[in-house]
Amino acid sequence: MTDLLAAANAPGCPQGRFWGLIPCAGVGARAIPAGAPAPDLPKQYHLVAGQPMVLHTLAAFAGAQRLAGTLVALAPGDTYLDGYHSSLWFHAQCGGATRADTVIGGLKVLLARGAAQHDWVLVHDAARCLVTSAQIDGLIAECEHDSVGGLLAHKLPDTLKTAITGPTGVRVASTVDRSDKWLAQTPQMFRLGSLLDALNRMGAAATDEASAMEAMGHRPKLIPGGAHNFKVTYPDDFALAEAVLMQRGGSATLELFKGKRDNAQPVGNPFF
């Protein structure tokens, strides 16, 4: 994998190479139903359509034509992926206490192994397991010549309300104009050096990479994603993701990863 990352500095590619970075150090606390005990594994390792959720994400990145490689940023001590092998991605225990810390750790690993400051990095949520290779390639095509970079996003389809809480419960305070509102998704694509600087400056307050770039005065480009590119966050989301993946057939994930697990078997999803 060192040789793969060293290719980032290869001549003939002045615009920089493209790298995937998947923060995978969280536990997914919001996915645990109220009153339920904490599961044995983080949500990204629970089965969805027969495979650990993160493997569907990795299958999409493995199928993206423009990516030179993908790093999965794990929590310290996390060895779950040790039994899976691919020439298209690798993992490192560089995660931190927050998403921003984990992305910073991942960016530093890429740099240490040969990636260049001017390379592009596509940061993607492990739990957005319905992203497609075509969407990843499309984001690259839309942003590779942009001065800032951009992100997949979904134009808000529903009427948006603000709320007020009083003695009779939560009530509508106002209706918000939705015409210019978008739901931020991932991947989010920026130059590696610029993103690292932005995250270092903003710290844990950065809920996504685009917000860190915005804080530096940049205006990331919005690229339409799709309703299916949602983040599996709440218990009901698992069933919806499973239905979509089953409809697609899950063949890419199955072919890439079947029989690759050498140690402990993944557990089933306890949430549905």
C-alpha positions in Angstrom: 0.0 0.0 0.0 3.0 2.3 0.5 3.7 1.9 -3.3 0.1 2.8 -4.1 0.2 5.9 -2.0 3.5 6.9 -3.4 1.9 7.1 -6.8 0.3 10.4 -5.6 3.6 12.0 -6.4 3.9 10.4 -9.9 4.8 12.8 -12.8 2.2 13.6 -15.4 -0.6 14.4 -13.0 -0.2 18.1 -12.1 -3.8 18.4 -10.9 -3.2 15.9 -8.2 -4.5 12.4 -7.5 -7.8 11.5 -5.9 -8.0 9.6 -2.6 -10.9 8.3 -0.5 -11.0 8.8 3.2 -13.7 7.1 5.3 -13.9 8.1 9.0 -14.9 4.8 10.8 -14.1 5.5 14.4 -17.6 6.3 15.8 -20.0 4.1 17.7 -23.3 5.2 16.3 -25.1 6.0 19.5 -28.2 7.4 17.8 -28.8 4.0 16.2 -29.4 2.4 19.5 -33.2 2.3 20.4 -34.2 4.0 23.6 -33.7 1.7 26.5 -31.8 -0.9 24.5 -28.3 -2.1 25.7 -25.3 -0.9 23.7 -24.4 -3.4 20.9 -21.2 -5.3 20.9 -20.0 -3.6 17.7 -20.2 -0.1 16.3 -23.1 0.3 13.8 -20.8 0.3 10.8 -20.1 -3.3 11.4 -23.6 -4.6 11.7 -25.1 -6.6 8.9 -27.1 -4.8 6.2 -28.1 -7.0 3.2 -25.9 -9.8 4.5 -22.6 -7.8 4.8 -21.2 -5.4 7.4 -22.5 -2.0 6.5 -19.1 -0.4 5.9 -18.3 -3.0 3.2 -21.1 -1.7 1.0 -19.5 1.7 1.3 -16.0 0.3 0.5 -17.4 -1.6 -2.5 -18.7 1.7 -4.0 -15.3 3.4 -3.5 -13.5 0.3 -4.9 -15.6 0.7 -8.1 -14.9 4.4 -8.6 -12.7 4.8 -11.7 -10.7 7.9 -10.7 -9.6 6.9 -7.1 -6.0 5.9 -6.5 -6.9 4.3 -3.2 -9.0 4.7 -0.1 -8.1 4.9 3.6 -10.4 3.8 6.3 -9.7 5.7 9.6 -10.4 3.4 12.5 -10.5 3.9 16.3 -7.4 2.9 18.3 -7.6 -0.8 19.0 -10.2 -1.5 16.3 -9.0 -4.7 14.4 -12.4 -5.7 12.9 -11.2 -5.1 9.3 -7.9 -6.9 9.7 -9.4 -10.0 8.0 -10.6 -8.2 4.9 -8.0 -7.6 2.2 -8.1 -5.4 -1.0 -5.6 -3.7 -3.1 -7.9 -0.7 -3.4 -8.2 0.3 0.2 -6.3 0.1 3.5 -7.0 1.0 7.1 -5.2 2.6 9.9 -6.0 3.2 13.6 -5.8 7.0 13.4 -9.3 7.9 14.7 -9.9 10.5 17.4 -12.6 11.6 19.8 -14.6 13.6 17.1 -15.2 13.3 13.4 -12.8 16.2 12.8 -10.1 14.5 14.8 -10.5 11.3 12.8 -10.4 13.1 9.5 -7.3 15.0 10.6 -5.7 11.7 11.6 -6.5 10.2 8.3 -5.1 13.1 6.3 -1.9 12.9 8.2 -1.6 9.2 7.5 -2.1 9.9 3.7 0.6 12.5 3.8 3.0 10.3 5.8 2.6 7.6 3.2 3.2 9.7 0.1 0.1 11.7 -0.8 0.7 15.3 -1.8 -0.7 18.5 -0.3 -2.3 19.3 -3.6 -4.0 16.0 -4.0 -7.8 15.8 -3.7 -9.4 13.8 -0.9 -13.0 12.6 -0.8 -14.2 12.2 2.7 -17.2 10.0 3.1 -19.3 8.7 6.0 -19.0 5.0 6.6 -22.7 4.8 7.3 -23.7 6.3 3.9 -23.6 2.8 2.5 -25.9 3.5 -0.5 -23.6 5.8 -2.3 -22.7 4.6 -5.8 -19.5 4.5 -7.7 -21.1 6.6 -10.4 -21.9 9.3 -7.8 -18.3 9.3 -6.6 -16.9 9.6 -10.1 -19.5 12.3 -10.9 -18.4 14.4 -7.9 -14.8 14.2 -9.1 -15.7 15.2 -12.6 -17.7 18.2 -11.3 -15.0 19.4 -8.8 -11.6 18.5 -10.2 -11.2 21.9 -12.0 -12.9 23.9 -9.2 -10.8 26.3 -7.2 -12.4 25.1 -3.9 -14.0 21.7 -4.2 -17.5 20.6 -3.3 -19.8 18.0 -1.9 -22.8 15.9 -2.8 -26.0 17.4 -1.4 -29.8 16.9 -1.7 -32.1 19.8 -2.3 -34.6 19.9 0.6 -37.8 18.4 -0.6 -40.0 19.0 2.5 -41.5 22.0 4.1 -39.2 23.2 6.8 -40.5 24.4 10.2 -38.8 26.0 13.2 -40.2 24.9 16.6 -40.9 26.4 20.0 -41.3 24.4 23.2 -43.9 25.5 25.7 -46.1 24.1 28.5 -48.3 22.4 25.9 -45.5 20.7 24.0 -43.5 21.4 20.9 -45.3 23.7 18.4 -44.5 25.3 15.1 -42.9 28.7 15.4 -42.5 29.5 11.7 -42.2 28.1 8.2 -38.7 28.5 6.6 -38.2 29.2 2.9 -36.7 26.0 1.5 -35.9 27.3 -1.9 -32.2 27.7 -1.1 -31.8 24.9 1.4 -29.8 21.7 0.8 -29.1 18.6 2.9 -25.3 18.1 3.0 -24.2 14.6 2.1 -20.8 13.0 1.4 -18.4 12.5 -0.2 -17.0 16.0 0.3 -14.0 16.7 -1.9 -11.2 19.2 -1.2 -7.5 19.6 -1.6 -5.7 17.6 1.1 -3.5 20.4 2.4 -6.3 23.0 2.4 -8.7 20.7 4.2 -6.1 19.8 6.9 -5.4 23.5 7.6 -9.2 24.3 7.8 -9.9 21.4 10.2 -6.9 22.3 12.4 -8.2 25.8 12.7 -11.9 25.0 13.3 -11.4 21.9 15.5 -14.3 19.8 16.8 -16.8 22.5 15.9 -16.6 21.2 12.3 -19.5 18.9 11.8 -18.4 18.2 8.2 -15.5 19.1 6.0 -17.5 21.8 4.0 -18.2 23.7 7.2 -14.5 23.9 7.9 -13.8 25.2 4.4 -16.6 27.7 4.8 -15.1 29.0 8.0 -12.0 29.8 5.9 -14.0 31.9 3.6 -14.6 29.4 0.8 -17.8 28.5 -0.9 -17.9 24.8 -1.8 -19.7 23.6 -4.9 -23.0 21.8 -4.3 -23.4 18.7 -6.5 -26.8 17.0 -6.6 -26.6 13.6 -4.8 -29.9 11.8 -4.2 -32.4 10.7 -1.6 -30.8 7.3 -1.3 -27.5 8.7 -0.2 -28.7 9.1 3.3 -26.7 8.4 6.5 -27.9 5.3 8.4 -28.4 7.1 11.8 -31.6 5.9 13.5 -32.9 2.3 14.0 -35.5 2.6 11.2 -32.8 3.6 8.7 -31.3 0.1 8.7 -34.4 -1.5 7.2 -34.6 1.2 4.5 -30.9 0.7 3.6 -31.4 -3.0 3.5 -34.4 -2.7 1.2 -32.4 -0.6 -1.3 -29.3 -2.8 -1.2 -31.4 -5.9 -1.7 -33.1 -4.3 -4.7 -29.7 -3.5 -6.2 -28.6 -7.1 -5.5 -25.5 -6.3 -3.6 -23.4 -8.1 -6.1 -20.4 -5.7 -6.0 -20.0 -6.0 -2.3 -20.5 -9.8 -2.4 -17.9 -10.3 -5.1 -15.3 -8.1 -3.4 -15.6 -9.4 0.1 -17.2 -12.9 0.2 -14.9 -15.3 2.0 -12.4 -12.6 3.0 -13.1 -12.5 6.7 -10.4 -14.6 8.4 -11.3 -14.0 12.1 -14.5 -13.3 14.1 -17.8 -13.4 12.2 -19.8 -10.2 12.0 -22.9 -10.1 14.1 -26.4 -9.5 12.8 -28.1 -6.2 13.2 -29.9 -6.1 16.6 -32.0 -3.1 15.7 -34.7 -4.7 13.4 
